[in-house]
Amino acid sequence: MIAVEADKPVIRPRDDKPIIKLQDITRIYKVGVEKIRALDGINLELRENEYVAVMGASGSGKSTLMNVLGCLDRATSGYYGLDGQDTTNLSDAALARVRNERIGFVFQSFELLSQLTALKNVEMPLIYSRNGWRSRRKRAISVLERVGLADRMKHKPNQLSGGEKQRVAIARALVCGPSILLADEPTGNLDSKTSESIMELFDKLHREGQTIIIVTHEELVADHAERIIHMKDGRVYSDLPSSRNKADNTKKQNDEQGGPS
């Protein structure tokens, strides 16, 4: 069960210990008599407050990796440690608790309940918490204010723009104070201007200490992250700093040395 503080975001300082650790992760699907190896020996570590983008062509394994990281799917073999807990042999009920308490999901299609207001959509994940309804309401209001929707709480999804719907979805993902915010193509249904405003919100959340993993096919979206992991044929093809992170590091080094030579 979860108990979250109602009046401020959960700030997580960066720690040297990995928040996610994958060792030799495979995921094999059976299609008739054929076996498809969607993940083929993934080894990966992510730490608190990292900001990571996962990229790859269709069929590269990035969606399967997202499903495994989000405990929506189980690996066929290998080890997945989350917050130091071995998730490999957890029961379905235990995995559901992990998803609710430790992982916030943001989807391309928003996945909001059309009959509920923005406020009630955000409250939904807190139904099974120890908090009373007043505490849940206070927490939901706080998170909606955090994403810039203080004046849209009583609106239903059909009364909101695409960007506002995604902000509601992000607030819902944050309301339980998750260790990880996992976003699947979060700008896929948005125009370029709205996409940039949503990515600026992710940047803000990262500065506040949130660990973020974004699955995307867009280079401009991925460059908001510090680190870009490219997938190919079910494997990690490359794992490198983003262009923005390289530029930030160069600027920091120049500042420390008194400016560029």
N, C-alpha and C positions, 0 to 999 in steps of 0.2 A: 504494500500500500504506500501511497505517496503523500507527503505533506510539503507544500511549497509556500514560500514566503509571498505574501500578497502584494507588497508595495514596492518591490524593486526586482530587477533582473538578476538571475543567477550569474555571478561573475566567477570565472574559473581561470586562475593564473596558469600560465604555461608550466608544465611539469615535464621532467625528462623521461618519465615512465610512459610507455605507449598506452593510449586509451584504446587503441585497436591493434591487435596483433594477429596476422594471418600466417600460417605455416603450411606450405604444401597443400593449399586448398584446391580441390577439384570438384567439379559439378558435371555429372554425366546424365544426360536424358536419353531415354529409350523411345525411338520413333519406329514402331513396327519391330523389325529385327535389327535395325540400325541403332548404334550407340553414338550419340553426339556429345563430344567433350566440350562443353561450353566454357568451363574454366579448367585450366591445365597447369596445376602446380603454382598457384599464386602465393608469393611471399611478400608481405607488406606490413609496415608499421606506420601508425599515425599517432601524433601526440596531441595533448590538450591545446586548444586554441589554434590548431593548424587550420588552414583554409586551402582546400584541395579541390581541384577539378579533375574529373575522369572523362576522357575522350576516347573515341574510337568509331570506326565505321559500323554499319549495321552488321550484326553477327560477330562482332569483335569480342563480346563477353561483358561489355560494360553494364548492361542492364541486369545480367545475371549476378555480376559482382555487387551491384546495388541491392539486389534482393537478398543476397547472403548477408551483406553488411547490415541491412535493416531487419534481419531475422524474419523476413518474409518467406525465405526458402532456406533449406538446409544443404550444406555441402555434402557431397558424396563421401569425401574423405578429407583429412587434414584437421588442423586446429584453428579455432576462432576464439580468441580471448577478447572480451569487451569489459573495460574497467577492471581488468584483472580476473574476471570470471570466465571460466571455460564454458562456452555456450554449446559445445559440440553435442552433448548428450542430455540437454535440458528437455523436459517434457513440453508438449505443446502449450500447456497452461503457463509454464514458467517462461517460455519464449514470448507469450502474449504479454506477460508482465514486463519483460525486458523492453518490448516494443513500446509499451505505454509509458514506462517510467524513464527510459534512458535515450529514446530515439524520437526525434520530431521529424515528421515527413511533410514535404512540400511537393505537390504534383503539378504537372503541366496543366491538367484540366481542373485544378482547384479542389474538386471533390467536396464541395459545400452542400449542405442540406437545404434545398430551395425553400422549404416551408419555414425555416428558422431565421431569425435575425442574425446579424453578424455576431452580436454578443452571445447569443445562445449557441451558435456554431462553435465559438471559441470555448465555451464552457463544457462542451460535450466530453472531452477527454478527462475532465475532473470528476465525472459522475461517480467513479469508483474510488475516489480518494477519501482520506479520513476527514477532509475539510467539510464543514457545514456549508449550506448554500450561500450564506452571506460572505464567507471567506472565498468561496469559488467565484461568486459574482465580482468581488473586489479584485481578485487575481485576474479575471478575464478583462475587466475594465482597464487595469494597469497595463496589460500586454497590448491591448488595442491602442491605448494611448502611446505606447512605445513604438508602434509601427505607423503612427500618424493618422489614426482613424477615430480620434476622440469624438468627432461630430457625425460619425456614420454608424454608430453601434446598433441603432434600432432599425437600420435598413436591411431588407432581405436581399439575397444575391441578385435578383432581377432588377434591383434598384441601384446596383453598383456597377462601376466600370470594370474592365478586365484587370487593371492595375489594383483597384480597390479589392476585388475578389482575391487576388493573390496576396495582398497584405493581410486580409482576414485569414487566409490559409496559413500564412507565416505565423500570425499571432496564435492560431490554434496549435501549430507545431511547437511553439515556445511555451505554452501555458503550463506544462508540467515541469519546466526547468530541465530539459533533456541534456544529457552529456553531449549528444551529437545532433546537429541539424542536417538532415539528408534530403537534398533537393534534386528531383528528376526533371530535367529540362524546364526549369521554373519560368523561363521567358518564352517558351515555345509558342504560346497562344497570344503573345503581346506584340504591339508595334515597337519600333526601335526606340522611340522616346520613352515609352512606358517601361520597356525592358531595362533601359539604363537607370531609371529611378528605382526599380526593384533591385538591381545589382548594387546601387548605392546603399540601399537598406541592408543587404547582406554584408557589405563592407562595414557599415556601422555596427552591426551585430558582432562581427569579427573583432572590431576594435574594443567592444565591450567584454570580450573574452570567450565568445561562442565558438566551438569547434564546428566547422562547416565542410560538408562534402557535396559538391555539385556535379551531377552527371549531365554533360552537354555535348553538342556537336558544334557549337559556335565558338570560334576563337576569341571573339570580343568578350564573351561571357567568361570563358576560361581564364583570360588574362587578368580578371579581377582577383583570382586566387593567388596564393603564394607559390603553389606547386601544382604541376600538371602531370597527370599519369595518363599515358597513352596505352590503350589496349589493342591487341591484334591477335587473332586466332586463339583467344582464351588465355593469353599471357600478357604480362606487363612488358610492353615493347620499349617504353622509356619512362623515366620518372625524374623530372627536371624542374628547376625553378621557373616560374612564369616570367614573361618579359617585364611585367610590372615589378616583380620582386627583384629581378636583376637590376633594373633601373633604380629602385629604392636602395639596394645595397651599394650601388656605385655612388649614389648621392651621399649616403651615410659615410662611406669611406672618404669621399672628397671633403665633406664637412669636418670629419675628424682630422684630416690632413691640412685643413685651412683653405680648401677650394681646389678646383682642378688645375693641373699644371699646364 
